[in-house]
Amino acid sequence: MLPSHCDDIQPGDNVIIGLGDSFTQGVGAYSLETWKSIPNDPSTYNISGTNFLDEQAQNNWVRQLANKLNYKTFNLGVNGGGNRATIREMFLNKLPDNLGNVIVILLATGMERYDLIKQSDETAGINWHQKWQTIWPNPESNRGAISKFEKEYFKEVWSPRNDAIEFLFNIHEAKIYCQSRGYKFLFSTVFDERIGKDLIKKDLGDKSHLINLIDWEDFISPAPYTSLMDMIYRSDGNSYKSMHELFALGRTLTVPTKYVTPCAHWTIEGQEKVAEYLCDEIKKRNLI
């Protein structure tokens, strides 16, 4: 948890708890002046997510949504992390009892990401925030010592079916925790086009009965878009055929467009658009 991203929460407060990855943490949501100050390649300059934390803290969708509702902000987004990590951040950063209305929203990241606790705290960062070692199933991984692990993960463990099962476990655990605390829970997808009831059921194959492990009424569908990222990028007038092409498109920029940054994330205006979309969903569902 980054202290800059979280308000002081006291009994009786109404709170928005945001879960997710770099999009939730607010990476890229910087002023134009900040973007112009970045040396060399702006698309990769802040890949660690540790620069410009104050701007991230003020401009992310969690803060903007909370401001719209006059709620407190508790942003547990983890740059580079998976769904397993951000949900466990909620377990590790327990809030006081006797709160007012608490709404937890997970903007799910790629289902293929798997999170473990790092062996050492040397790179765990501010307030143990970067304690997660996230791995990807990548047969061509070149990320140093972890590469062997990622190659074996791809070869021996990973499959679309296992992604789907792990995702359902994560959502199930988050919902149980929220119910135990009296919180309301919603989830959507940042960029993973595979997240949706019918799509996950297809990936489950012979384990399709597991689709009902979670309550799909909690899902905020981005339809007619495939993800919230798809919604934002198409709102910016972009045309593309795949998520890989979409990311590549963002990284051709040297300064942000209205909604898209050179690091292929959301601008301040893009974060606000997501906050507005989520605010409308909360009101439609009578959660406030």
Backbone as JSON, one array per atom type, in Angstrom:
{
  "sequence": "MLPSHCDDIQPGDNVIIGLGDSFTQGVGAYSLETWKSIPNDPSTYNISGTNFLDEQAQNNWVRQLANKLNYKTFNLGVNGGGNRATIREMFLNKLPDNLGNVIVILLATGMERYDLIKQSDETAGINWHQKWQTIWPNPESNRGAISKFEKEYFKEVWSPRNDAIEFLFNIHEAKIYCQSRGYKFLFSTVFDERIGKDLIKKDLGDKSHLINLIDWEDFISPAPYTSLMDMIYRSDGNSYKSMHELFALGRTLTVPTKYVTPCAHWTIEGQEKVAEYLCDEIKKRNLI",
  "N": [[0.84, -1.18, 0.0], [0.57, 2.17, -0.88], [1.19, 4.99, 0.97], [0.67, 7.57, -0.01], [-1.46, 7.21, -1.67], [-3.69, 6.68, -0.23], [-6.3, 7.68, 1.94], [-6.64, 8.79, 5.37], [-8.41, 6.6, 7.13], [-11.28, 6.44, 9.09], [-13.53, 5.15, 11.67], [-16.91, 5.07, 10.61], [-16.5, 6.37, 8.21], [-17.25, 6.64, 4.71], [-16.08, 4.68, 2.04], [-14.14, 4.16, -0.92], [-12.58, 1.4, -2.09], [-9.99, 0.63, -4.13], [-8.86, -1.83, -6.34], [-6.29, -3.34, -8.3], [-3.96, -3.05, -11.07], [-1.21, -1.3, -12.56], [-2.79, 0.57, -13.89], [-4.76, 1.15, -12.05], [-3.17, 2.05, -9.92], [-2.36, 4.42, -11.02], [-0.37, 5.01, -12.85], [1.06, 6.96, -15.36], [-0.87, 8.95, -15.34], [-0.31, 11.88, -15.5], [0.53, 15.38, -15.51], [0.77, 17.45, -18.48], [3.07, 18.95, -18.44], [4.73, 17.42, -16.82], [5.04, 15.14, -18.41], [6.43, 16.27, -20.56], [8.81, 16.8, -19.32], [10.15, 14.46, -19.1], [13.03, 12.57, -19.7], [14.65, 11.25, -22.67], [13.26, 8.19, -23.64], [9.93, 8.36, -23.28], [8.02, 6.36, -23.15], [8.95, 4.18, -21.72], [10.14, 5.18, -19.47], [9.07, 5.33, -16.83], [8.54, 2.7, -16.09], [8.75, 1.22, -13.8], [6.96, 2.41, -12.15], [7.46, 3.99, -9.94], [8.03, 6.66, -9.98], [6.78, 10.05, -9.78], [4.74, 9.79, -7.84], [3.01, 11.41, -6.34], [1.4, 12.67, -8.26], [0.21, 10.42, -9.43], [-1.26, 9.6, -7.2], [-3.19, 11.61, -6.89], [-4.6, 11.62, -9.26], [-5.59, 9.15, -10.11], [-8.2, 6.74, -10.98], [-9.54, 5.79, -8.73], [-9.3, 7.76, -6.75], [-10.56, 9.86, -8.13], [-13.14, 8.84, -8.49], [-13.94, 8.51, -5.81], [-13.92, 11.18, -5.01], [-16.06, 12.17, -6.54], [-18.18, 10.99, -5.24], [-17.95, 11.93, -2.73], [-16.53, 10.36, -0.92], [-14.03, 8.56, 1.03], [-10.69, 7.67, -0.05], [-9.07, 4.61, -0.8], [-6.59, 3.23, -2.17], [-5.36, 0.36, -3.52], [-3.93, -0.49, -5.68], [-1.41, -2.2, -7.56], [1.44, -1.64, -9.23], [2.36, -3.48, -12.03], [1.54, -5.82, -10.85], [-0.51, -8.79, -10.32], [-3.92, -10.08, -10.23], [-4.15, -11.67, -7.98], [-2.24, -10.51, -6.25], [-3.17, -7.83, -5.74], [-5.64, -8.27, -4.53], [-4.86, -9.6, -2.23], [-3.51, -7.53, -1.04], [-5.61, -6.15, 0.06], [-6.29, -7.87, 2.13], [-4.02, -7.62, 3.69], [-3.97, -4.98, 4.47], [-5.88, -4.07, 6.49], [-8.84, -2.32, 7.24], [-10.36, -0.03, 9.69], [-12.97, -1.2, 11.94], [-16.57, -0.81, 11.81], [-17.15, 0.99, 9.71], [-18.68, 3.28, 7.31], [-20.46, 3.19, 4.34], [-18.89, 0.95, 2.25], [-17.33, 0.39, -0.76], [-15.87, -1.91, -2.8], [-13.86, -2.12, -5.61], [-12.57, -4.02, -8.15], [-10.46, -3.64, -10.8], [-9.69, -5.79, -12.95], [-6.61, -7.27, -13.93], [-4.39, -8.87, -16.35], [-5.21, -12.27, -16.61], [-3.26, -14.19, -16.71], [-1.13, -13.48, -15.12], [0.77, -14.29, -12.27], [1.24, -14.17, -8.79], [3.75, -14.02, -6.31], [5.33, -13.78, -3.07], [8.25, -11.84, -2.8], [11.56, -13.17, -2.37], [13.39, -11.66, -0.97], [13.43, -8.5, 0.79], [14.75, -6.44, -0.39], [14.1, -5.1, -2.76], [11.55, -4.28, -2.25], [10.45, -1.81, -1.95], [8.67, 1.32, -1.19], [7.04, 1.25, 1.89], [6.74, -1.53, 1.76], [5.45, -2.0, -0.6], [6.12, -3.0, -3.18], [6.41, -5.79, -2.86], [5.72, -7.99, -4.26], [6.45, -10.67, -6.43], [5.79, -10.96, -9.56], [4.92, -13.22, -12.06], [5.0, -14.15, -15.52], [3.68, -16.31, -18.09], [6.01, -17.0, -20.17], [7.74, -18.08, -22.86], [10.0, -16.97, -23.94], [11.21, -15.38, -22.1], [13.25, -12.79, -20.79], [14.05, -11.68, -18.36], [16.15, -11.67, -16.49], [17.11, -13.42, -13.52], [14.61, -14.47, -12.92], [13.64, -15.45, -15.26], [14.01, -18.17, -15.96], [12.18, -19.41, -14.31], [9.79, -18.32, -15.35], [9.76, -19.4, -17.92], [9.53, -22.12, -17.36], [7.11, -22.06, -16.03], [5.41, -21.42, -18.15], [5.78, -23.72, -19.69], [5.17, -25.96, -18.04], [2.98, -25.47, -16.33], [1.13, -23.37, -17.04], [-1.99, -22.64, -18.65], [-4.83, -21.67, -20.66], [-7.14, -22.63, -19.39], [-6.28, -22.96, -16.72], [-5.67, -20.31, -16.1], [-8.28, -19.26, -16.08], [-9.48, -20.7, -13.97], [-7.88, -19.93, -11.75], [-8.46, -17.19, -11.77], [-11.21, -17.2, -11.1], [-11.01, -18.26, -8.52], [-9.67, -16.13, -7.26], [-11.54, -14.0, -7.46], [-13.64, -15.11, -6.03], [-12.49, -15.33, -3.44], [-12.05, -12.63, -2.87], [-14.7, -11.69, -2.78], [-15.78, -13.16, -0.64], [-14.25, -12.14, 1.48], [-15.09, -9.45, 1.4], [-17.81, -9.75, 1.99], [-17.59, -10.71, 4.61], [-16.78, -8.45, 5.9], [-18.78, -6.68, 5.48], [-18.7, -5.19, 3.15], [-19.39, -3.89, -0.15], [-19.04, -5.35, -3.4], [-17.53, -5.16, -6.59], [-16.45, -5.94, -9.94], [-14.4, -5.48, -12.87], [-12.8, -5.46, -16.13], [-9.56, -4.44, -17.01], [-7.85, -4.69, -19.36], [-7.85, -7.31, -20.25], [-9.25, -9.26, -22.56], [-10.46, -11.65, -22.28], [-12.05, -11.83, -20.1], [-15.15, -12.38, -18.95], [-18.38, -13.82, -18.59], [-19.27, -15.84, -20.49], [-16.95, -16.12, -22.01], [-14.98, -16.96, -20.17], [-16.14, -19.32, -19.33], [-15.9, -20.84, -21.64], [-13.09, -21.11, -21.75], [-12.72, -22.69, -19.52], [-13.32, -25.25, -20.27], [-13.6, -28.68, -19.73], [-14.14, -28.17, -17.12], [-16.24, -26.47, -16.85], [-18.38, -26.16, -15.13], [-17.48, -24.75, -13.0], [-17.9, -22.1, -13.43], [-19.92, -20.92, -12.02], [-18.85, -20.42, -9.57], [-18.5, -17.85, -8.78], [-20.36, -14.76, -8.32], [-21.81, -13.47, -11.0], [-23.3, -11.23, -11.22], [-21.91, -9.26, -10.04], [-20.17, -8.33, -11.88], [-18.98, -5.71, -13.86], [-19.76, -5.12, -16.91], [-17.94, -4.16, -19.79], [-19.18, -3.93, -22.2], [-20.39, -2.35, -25.19], [-17.7, -2.75, -25.6], [-14.54, -4.54, -25.38], [-13.04, -4.33, -23.13], [-12.19, -2.05, -20.45], [-9.99, -0.59, -21.22], [-10.14, -0.84, -23.98], [-12.47, 0.66, -24.37], [-11.58, 3.24, -23.6], [-9.46, 3.76, -25.42], [-10.7, 3.61, -27.91], [-12.43, 5.71, -27.62], [-10.68, 7.71, -27.97], [-10.39, 7.81, -30.62], [-8.92, 5.82, -31.85], [-7.94, 3.07, -33.95], [-7.61, -0.39, -34.15], [-6.51, -3.84, -34.19], [-5.89, -5.71, -32.28], [-4.97, -6.31, -28.8], [-2.22, -6.26, -28.45], [-1.43, -4.7, -30.61], [-2.69, -2.39, -29.85], [-1.31, -1.63, -27.47], [1.19, -1.18, -28.61], [0.58, 0.96, -30.22], [0.08, 3.05, -28.38], [2.65, 3.39, -27.39], [4.02, 4.67, -29.37], [3.8, 7.31, -29.0], [4.99, 10.54, -27.95], [4.09, 12.51, -26.33], [1.09, 12.74, -24.36], [-2.15, 11.88, -25.78], [-5.61, 12.89, -25.72], [-6.71, 10.9, -24.04], [-4.85, 8.84, -23.86], [-1.59, 7.68, -22.92], [2.03, 7.97, -23.46], [3.08, 5.68, -22.29], [1.22, 3.83, -22.75], [-0.98, 3.9, -21.03], [-3.67, 5.38, -19.07], [-4.51, 8.78, -19.39], [-4.94, 11.71, -17.25], [-7.49, 12.6, -17.92], [-8.45, 10.27, -19.1], [-8.49, 8.55, -16.89], [-10.45, 9.88, -15.45], [-12.66, 9.48, -17.09], [-13.06, 6.73, -16.82], [-13.65, 6.71, -14.07], [-16.1, 8.12, -14.1], [-17.66, 6.31, -15.55], [-17.72, 4.12, -13.79], [-18.93, 5.33, -11.61], [-21.5, 5.83, -12.59], [-22.34, 3.16, -12.85], [-22.36, 2.32, -10.19], [-24.42, 3.91, -9.17], [-26.59, 3.04, -10.74], [-26.88, 0.5, -9.72], [-27.76, 0.97, -7.23], [-26.03, 1.23, -5.0], [-25.26, 3.2, -3.28]],
  "CA": [[0.0, 0.0, 0.0], [1.3, 3.43, -0.93], [0.52, 5.98, 1.83], [0.23, 8.72, -0.8], [-2.66, 6.83, -2.42], [-4.76, 6.29, 0.7], [-6.69, 8.62, 2.98], [-6.74, 8.31, 6.74], [-9.77, 6.07, 7.24], [-11.76, 6.37, 10.47], [-14.87, 4.58, 11.8], [-17.99, 5.9, 10.1], [-16.2, 6.89, 6.87], [-17.59, 5.94, 3.48], [-14.79, 4.44, 1.4], [-13.93, 3.41, -2.15], [-11.34, 0.62, -2.13], [-9.65, 0.29, -5.51], [-7.92, -2.93, -6.54], [-5.88, -3.47, -9.69], [-2.54, -2.99, -11.39], [-0.68, 0.05, -12.79], [-3.88, 1.46, -14.29], [-5.39, 1.58, -10.8], [-2.19, 2.84, -9.17], [-2.34, 5.76, -11.61], [0.8, 5.21, -13.69], [0.77, 7.68, -16.6], [-1.84, 10.04, -15.15], [0.51, 13.02, -15.12], [0.31, 16.62, -16.26], [1.54, 17.58, -19.72], [4.39, 19.47, -18.06], [5.51, 16.28, -16.34], [5.4, 14.31, -19.57], [7.45, 16.97, -21.35], [10.06, 16.83, -18.57], [10.74, 13.12, -19.06], [14.15, 12.45, -20.65], [14.79, 10.08, -23.53], [12.07, 7.46, -24.11], [8.87, 8.49, -22.28], [7.17, 5.17, -23.08], [9.49, 3.22, -20.76], [10.85, 5.87, -18.39], [8.52, 5.05, -15.5], [7.97, 1.36, -16.12], [8.7, 0.73, -12.42], [5.82, 3.03, -11.47], [7.86, 4.61, -8.67], [8.17, 8.1, -10.15], [5.57, 10.87, -9.85], [3.72, 9.17, -7.01], [2.01, 12.4, -5.91], [0.43, 12.85, -9.36], [-0.57, 9.18, -9.48], [-2.16, 9.57, -6.05], [-4.28, 12.57, -7.05], [-5.28, 11.54, -10.56], [-6.09, 7.82, -10.45], [-9.66, 6.62, -11.04], [-10.08, 5.55, -7.38], [-9.42, 9.09, -6.13], [-11.56, 10.66, -8.84], [-14.45, 8.28, -8.17], [-14.24, 8.85, -4.42], [-14.25, 12.61, -4.96], [-17.39, 12.35, -7.09], [-19.16, 10.49, -4.28], [-17.59, 12.48, -1.42], [-16.06, 9.24, -0.12], [-12.59, 8.47, 1.23], [-9.97, 6.86, -1.03], [-8.11, 3.6, -0.35], [-6.14, 2.67, -3.45], [-4.43, -0.74, -3.31], [-3.39, -0.91, -6.96], [0.0, -2.58, -7.52], [2.05, -1.57, -10.55], [2.97, -4.73, -12.48], [1.02, -6.96, -10.11], [-1.66, -9.51, -10.83], [-5.14, -10.01, -9.42], [-3.84, -12.31, -6.7], [-1.51, -9.57, -5.41], [-3.97, -6.68, -5.29], [-6.67, -8.76, -3.59], [-4.19, -9.86, -0.96], [-3.23, -6.22, -0.42], [-6.78, -5.83, 0.87], [-6.19, -8.67, 3.35], [-2.86, -7.15, 4.47], [-4.18, -3.6, 4.89], [-7.22, -4.09, 7.06], [-9.37, -1.02, 7.68], [-11.07, -0.09, 10.98], [-14.35, -1.69, 11.97], [-17.64, 0.2, 11.94], [-17.12, 2.0, 8.65], [-19.95, 3.54, 6.67], [-20.64, 2.4, 3.12], [-17.61, 0.64, 1.62], [-17.46, -0.26, -2.07], [-14.61, -2.43, -3.33], [-13.9, -2.32, -7.06], [-11.39, -4.6, -8.76], [-10.28, -3.58, -12.25], [-8.83, -6.96, -13.09], [-5.54, -7.25, -14.91], [-4.29, -10.1, -17.11], [-5.4, -13.47, -15.79], [-2.07, -15.04, -16.75], [-0.17, -13.05, -14.11], [0.72, -15.03, -11.0], [2.0, -13.38, -7.82], [4.37, -14.63, -5.14], [6.08, -12.83, -2.27], [9.67, -11.86, -3.11], [12.42, -13.84, -1.41], [14.06, -10.64, -0.18], [12.77, -7.19, 0.81], [15.66, -5.42, -0.93], [13.42, -4.33, -3.81], [10.13, -4.23, -1.88], [10.0, -0.44, -2.13], [8.03, 2.11, -0.14], [5.99, 0.63, 2.69], [6.61, -2.94, 1.35], [4.45, -2.01, -1.67], [6.55, -3.84, -4.3], [6.83, -7.08, -2.3], [5.22, -9.07, -5.1], [7.16, -11.14, -7.61], [4.78, -11.38, -10.52], [5.49, -13.97, -13.18], [4.21, -14.32, -16.73], [4.05, -17.51, -18.84], [6.72, -16.46, -21.33], [8.81, -19.0, -23.28], [11.16, -16.2, -24.37], [11.49, -14.42, -21.04], [14.64, -12.34, -20.62], [14.0, -10.8, -17.19], [17.15, -12.04, -15.51], [17.04, -14.69, -12.8], [13.24, -15.0, -12.89], [13.3, -15.93, -16.59], [13.91, -19.63, -15.96], [10.89, -19.71, -13.67], [8.71, -17.98, -16.28], [9.77, -20.37, -19.02], [8.98, -23.37, -16.83], [5.68, -21.78, -15.78], [4.75, -21.56, -19.46], [5.91, -25.09, -20.2], [4.68, -27.02, -17.17], [1.82, -25.14, -15.51], [0.16, -22.44, -17.6], [-2.95, -22.94, -19.72], [-6.0, -20.79, -20.54], [-8.05, -23.18, -18.39], [-5.77, -22.65, -15.39], [-5.91, -18.87, -15.92], [-9.68, -19.05, -15.75], [-9.74, -21.24, -12.63], [-7.22, -19.05, -10.79], [-9.22, -15.94, -11.72], [-12.43, -17.44, -10.33], [-10.61, -18.36, -7.12], [-9.36, -14.78, -6.76], [-12.8, -13.25, -7.31], [-14.37, -15.77, -4.93], [-11.85, -14.94, -2.18], [-12.33, -11.21, -2.65], [-16.11, -11.54, -2.42], [-15.96, -13.69, 0.71], [-13.68, -11.16, 2.4], [-15.98, -8.29, 1.43], [-19.03, -10.12, 2.73], [-17.26, -10.83, 6.03], [-16.57, -7.1, 6.43], [-19.94, -5.85, 5.17], [-18.39, -4.34, 2.0], [-19.97, -4.22, -1.44], [-17.95, -5.75, -4.28], [-17.73, -5.15, -8.03], [-15.21, -6.1, -10.7], [-14.43, -5.32, -14.32], [-11.53, -5.84, -16.73], [-8.81, -3.33, -17.58], [-7.49, -4.94, -20.76], [-7.93, -8.72, -20.62], [-10.47, -9.48, -23.35], [-10.98, -12.98, -21.98], [-12.85, -11.78, -18.88], [-16.59, -12.3, -19.2], [-18.91, -15.13, -18.19], [-19.23, -16.82, -21.58], [-15.56, -16.32, -22.43], [-14.29, -17.78, -19.17], [-16.74, -20.66, -19.38], [-15.27, -21.52, -22.77], [-11.71, -21.46, -21.37], [-12.75, -23.71, -18.48], [-13.39, -26.57, -20.91], [-14.34, -29.71, -18.99], [-14.42, -27.66, -15.77], [-17.14, -25.33, -17.08], [-19.3, -26.01, -14.0], [-16.89, -23.81, -12.03], [-18.26, -20.73, -13.78], [-20.83, -20.4, -11.0], [-18.15, -20.21, -8.31], [-18.63, -16.43, -8.43], [-21.62, -14.11, -8.66], [-21.55, -12.65, -12.17], [-24.0, -9.95, -11.07], [-20.91, -8.3, -9.56], [-19.31, -7.96, -13.0], [-19.32, -4.52, -14.64], [-19.39, -5.43, -18.29], [-17.6, -2.98, -20.59], [-19.85, -4.04, -23.5], [-19.98, -3.16, -26.34], [-16.24, -2.84, -25.7], [-13.99, -5.77, -24.84], [-12.41, -4.0, -21.85], [-12.18, -0.6, -20.2], [-8.92, -0.05, -22.05], [-10.72, -0.74, -25.31], [-13.4, 1.79, -24.32], [-10.82, 4.49, -23.56], [-8.67, 3.96, -26.63], [-11.6, 3.9, -29.04], [-12.93, 7.07, -27.37], [-9.62, 8.6, -28.45], [-10.38, 7.76, -32.08], [-7.95, 4.84, -32.34], [-8.4, 1.86, -34.63], [-6.59, -1.44, -33.99], [-7.07, -5.18, -34.35], [-5.57, -6.56, -31.14], [-4.42, -5.61, -27.65], [-0.79, -6.04, -28.71], [-1.36, -3.55, -31.51], [-3.13, -1.24, -29.07], [-0.18, -1.21, -26.63], [2.24, -0.64, -29.49], [0.11, 2.26, -30.68], [0.33, 4.02, -27.32], [4.08, 3.61, -27.19], [4.59, 5.5, -30.44], [3.59, 8.7, -28.61], [5.99, 11.22, -27.11], [3.27, 13.22, -25.35], [-0.22, 12.11, -24.34], [-3.34, 12.38, -26.47], [-6.59, 13.24, -24.7], [-6.96, 9.81, -23.09], [-3.82, 7.79, -23.92], [-0.26, 8.16, -22.6], [3.12, 7.28, -24.14], [3.33, 4.37, -21.68], [0.03, 3.03, -23.08], [-1.92, 3.92, -19.92], [-4.7, 6.4, -19.16], [-4.21, 10.14, -18.94], [-5.83, 12.19, -16.19], [-8.84, 12.6, -18.49], [-8.83, 8.87, -19.26], [-8.84, 8.05, -15.55], [-11.73, 10.49, -15.09], [-13.7, 8.81, -17.88], [-13.31, 5.46, -16.14], [-14.34, 7.03, -12.81], [-17.48, 8.46, -14.44], [-18.33, 5.07, -15.95], [-17.94, 3.34, -12.58], [-19.9, 6.08, -10.8], [-22.82, 5.54, -13.16], [-22.68, 1.78, -12.52], [-22.68, 2.28, -8.76], [-25.74, 4.51, -8.99], [-27.57, 2.13, -11.36], [-27.03, -0.67, -8.87], [-28.24, 1.46, -5.92], [-25.04, 0.86, -3.99], [-25.02, 4.32, -2.4]],
  "C": [[0.89, 1.24, 0.0], [0.56, 4.47, -0.08], [-0.02, 7.17, 1.05], [-1.11, 8.47, -1.48], [-3.86, 6.55, -1.53], [-5.03, 7.39, 1.71], [-6.6, 7.97, 4.35], [-8.19, 7.88, 6.97], [-10.14, 5.88, 8.71], [-13.14, 5.72, 10.52], [-15.94, 5.57, 11.33], [-17.75, 6.43, 8.69], [-16.79, 6.01, 5.78], [-16.34, 5.84, 2.62], [-14.95, 3.73, 0.05], [-12.58, 2.72, -2.03], [-11.1, 0.19, -3.57], [-8.6, -0.78, -5.56], [-7.55, -3.02, -8.02], [-4.39, -3.38, -9.85], [-2.1, -1.55, -11.6], [-1.76, 1.04, -13.21], [-4.61, 1.99, -13.06], [-4.44, 2.42, -9.97], [-2.08, 4.26, -9.73], [-1.13, 6.05, -12.47], [0.37, 5.88, -15.0], [-0.14, 8.87, -16.46], [-1.13, 11.29, -14.62], [0.15, 14.23, -15.97], [1.16, 16.61, -17.53], [2.94, 18.08, -19.42], [5.29, 18.34, -17.57], [5.96, 15.41, -17.5], [6.51, 14.97, -20.38], [8.81, 16.99, -20.65], [10.8, 15.49, -18.59], [11.85, 13.0, -20.1], [14.04, 11.19, -21.51], [13.45, 9.47, -23.92], [10.95, 7.53, -23.08], [8.02, 7.23, -22.13], [7.65, 4.16, -22.03], [10.13, 3.86, -19.54], [10.36, 5.45, -17.01], [7.9, 3.67, -15.44], [7.88, 0.76, -14.72], [7.52, 1.3, -11.64], [6.17, 3.78, -10.21], [8.09, 6.11, -8.78], [6.81, 8.78, -10.17], [4.41, 10.3, -9.02], [2.64, 10.16, -6.58], [0.96, 12.62, -6.99], [-0.42, 11.59, -9.53], [-1.66, 9.2, -8.41], [-3.37, 10.47, -6.23], [-5.15, 12.31, -8.27], [-5.86, 10.18, -10.91], [-7.62, 7.74, -10.35], [-10.28, 6.42, -9.65], [-10.31, 6.89, -6.69], [-10.53, 9.9, -6.81], [-12.98, 10.15, -8.58], [-14.86, 8.65, -6.74], [-14.62, 10.32, -4.28], [-15.66, 12.88, -5.48], [-18.48, 11.97, -6.08], [-18.99, 11.09, -2.89], [-17.25, 11.36, -0.43], [-14.56, 9.39, 0.13], [-11.99, 7.49, 0.2], [-9.04, 5.87, -0.35], [-7.7, 2.8, -1.57], [-5.05, 1.63, -3.2], [-3.91, -1.3, -4.63], [-1.88, -1.16, -6.86], [0.56, -2.58, -8.94], [2.74, -2.89, -10.9], [2.43, -5.97, -11.82], [-0.16, -7.62, -10.81], [-2.85, -9.39, -9.89], [-4.93, -10.62, -8.03], [-3.18, -11.32, -5.74], [-2.42, -8.48, -4.87], [-5.08, -7.09, -4.33], [-6.05, -9.04, -2.23], [-3.72, -8.58, -0.27], [-4.39, -5.81, 0.47], [-6.76, -6.62, 2.18], [-5.11, -8.1, 4.28], [-3.06, -5.75, 5.05], [-5.61, -3.42, 5.39], [-7.63, -2.71, 7.57], [-10.09, -1.16, 9.02], [-12.45, -0.72, 10.84], [-15.3, -0.5, 11.97], [-17.51, 1.34, 10.94], [-18.53, 2.24, 8.14], [-20.12, 2.63, 5.47], [-19.27, 2.2, 2.46], [-17.87, -0.13, 0.32], [-16.08, -0.63, -2.57], [-14.77, -2.69, -4.82], [-12.56, -2.84, -7.53], [-11.45, -4.36, -10.26], [-9.22, -4.62, -12.58], [-7.81, -6.78, -14.21], [-5.49, -8.6, -15.63], [-4.36, -11.34, -16.23], [-4.17, -14.36, -15.74], [-1.02, -14.65, -15.71], [-0.35, -13.85, -12.82], [1.69, -14.37, -10.02], [2.48, -14.21, -6.64], [5.05, -13.53, -4.34], [7.57, -12.96, -2.6], [10.47, -12.53, -1.99], [13.08, -12.86, -0.45], [13.29, -9.33, -0.25], [13.62, -6.09, 0.19], [15.0, -4.53, -1.98], [11.93, -4.17, -3.52], [9.58, -2.82, -1.88], [9.36, 0.2, -0.92], [6.95, 1.31, 0.57], [5.69, -0.81, 2.27], [5.64, -3.08, 0.17], [4.82, -2.96, -2.8], [7.1, -5.18, -3.8], [6.5, -8.25, -3.2], [6.17, -9.38, -6.25], [6.12, -11.72, -8.55], [5.47, -12.08, -11.69], [4.47, -14.08, -14.31], [4.61, -15.63, -17.41], [4.7, -17.11, -20.17], [7.87, -17.38, -21.74], [10.07, -18.29, -23.73], [11.55, -15.15, -23.35], [12.97, -14.08, -20.96], [14.74, -11.35, -19.45], [14.96, -11.25, -16.09], [16.85, -13.37, -14.85], [15.64, -15.31, -12.82], [12.84, -15.64, -14.22], [13.13, -17.45, -16.64], [12.57, -20.07, -15.39], [9.74, -19.45, -14.65], [8.63, -18.96, -17.44], [9.18, -21.7, -18.57], [7.49, -23.23, -16.5], [4.9, -21.97, -17.07], [4.7, -23.03, -19.89], [5.13, -26.11, -19.37], [3.37, -26.74, -16.45], [0.74, -24.38, -16.26], [-0.75, -23.07, -18.65], [-4.1, -21.95, -19.59], [-7.0, -21.3, -19.5], [-7.59, -22.82, -16.98], [-5.87, -21.16, -15.07], [-7.32, -18.62, -15.42], [-10.0, -19.53, -14.34], [-9.13, -20.34, -11.55], [-7.98, -17.73, -10.65], [-10.49, -16.11, -10.89], [-12.12, -17.58, -8.84], [-10.37, -16.98, -6.52], [-10.62, -13.97, -6.51], [-13.6, -13.8, -6.14], [-13.81, -15.34, -3.58], [-12.12, -13.48, -1.85], [-13.76, -11.0, -2.17], [-16.37, -12.04, -0.99], [-15.43, -12.7, 1.75], [-14.6, -9.95, 2.53], [-17.26, -8.59, 2.21], [-18.76, -10.19, 4.23], [-17.11, -9.47, 6.7], [-17.77, -6.18, 6.18], [-19.69, -4.89, 4.02], [-19.17, -4.8, 0.78], [-18.83, -4.45, -2.44], [-18.38, -5.75, -5.74], [-16.4, -5.43, -8.71], [-15.47, -5.9, -12.18], [-13.06, -5.72, -14.86], [-10.85, -4.62, -17.35], [-8.52, -3.57, -19.05], [-7.64, -6.39, -21.2], [-9.28, -9.01, -21.27], [-11.1, -10.84, -23.07], [-11.91, -12.98, -20.77], [-14.3, -11.45, -19.21], [-17.14, -13.7, -18.97], [-18.8, -16.16, -19.3], [-17.81, -17.13, -22.02], [-14.81, -17.2, -21.45], [-14.85, -19.2, -19.15], [-16.14, -21.47, -20.51], [-13.86, -21.97, -22.42], [-11.68, -22.56, -20.32], [-12.83, -25.12, -19.05], [-14.22, -27.54, -20.1], [-14.61, -29.33, -17.54], [-15.39, -26.48, -15.83], [-18.13, -25.12, -15.93], [-18.77, -25.02, -12.96], [-17.27, -22.36, -12.3], [-19.15, -20.1, -12.72], [-20.19, -20.3, -9.62], [-18.28, -18.77, -7.84], [-20.0, -15.91, -8.87], [-21.36, -13.13, -9.81], [-22.37, -11.37, -12.18], [-23.05, -8.86, -10.59], [-20.05, -7.76, -10.71], [-19.84, -6.71, -13.71], [-18.84, -4.77, -16.06], [-19.05, -4.15, -19.04], [-18.28, -2.97, -21.95], [-20.47, -2.69, -23.91], [-18.47, -3.27, -26.54], [-15.76, -4.14, -25.06], [-13.34, -5.58, -23.47], [-12.52, -2.5, -21.64], [-11.1, 0.08, -21.02], [-9.41, 0.14, -23.49], [-11.66, 0.46, -25.4], [-12.64, 3.12, -24.39], [-10.1, 4.76, -24.87], [-9.56, 4.26, -27.83], [-12.26, 5.28, -28.87], [-11.94, 8.11, -27.87], [-9.49, 8.56, -29.97], [-9.41, 6.76, -32.67], [-8.63, 3.65, -33.0], [-7.29, 0.82, -34.55], [-7.3, -2.78, -34.03], [-6.83, -6.07, -33.13], [-5.02, -5.71, -30.0], [-2.92, -5.34, -27.83], [-0.6, -4.82, -29.6], [-1.73, -2.27, -30.78], [-1.99, -0.71, -28.19], [0.92, -0.57, -27.47], [1.87, 0.75, -29.98], [0.38, 3.34, -29.64], [1.79, 4.38, -27.2], [4.77, 4.3, -28.36], [4.51, 6.98, -30.08], [4.8, 9.25, -27.85], [5.33, 12.11, -26.07], [1.88, 12.6, -25.41], [-1.2, 12.7, -25.36], [-4.35, 12.74, -25.38], [-6.7, 12.15, -23.62], [-5.8, 8.83, -22.94], [-2.43, 8.38, -23.71], [0.81, 7.44, -23.43], [3.49, 5.93, -23.53], [2.12, 3.45, -21.84], [-0.91, 2.87, -21.88], [-2.92, 5.06, -20.13], [-4.18, 7.74, -18.66], [-5.11, 10.5, -17.77], [-7.27, 12.16, -16.68], [-9.35, 11.18, -18.71], [-9.24, 8.25, -17.94], [-10.2, 8.61, -15.12], [-12.89, 9.82, -15.84], [-14.06, 7.45, -17.27], [-14.06, 5.69, -14.83], [-15.81, 7.36, -13.06], [-18.28, 7.21, -14.78], [-18.67, 4.23, -14.71], [-18.95, 4.02, -11.66], [-21.31, 5.81, -11.29], [-23.27, 4.13, -12.8], [-23.09, 1.65, -11.06], [-24.09, 2.82, -8.51], [-26.84, 3.64, -9.57], [-27.88, 0.95, -10.45], [-27.49, -0.31, -7.46], [-27.32, 1.05, -4.77], [-24.69, 2.01, -3.05], [-26.36, 4.89, -1.92]]
}
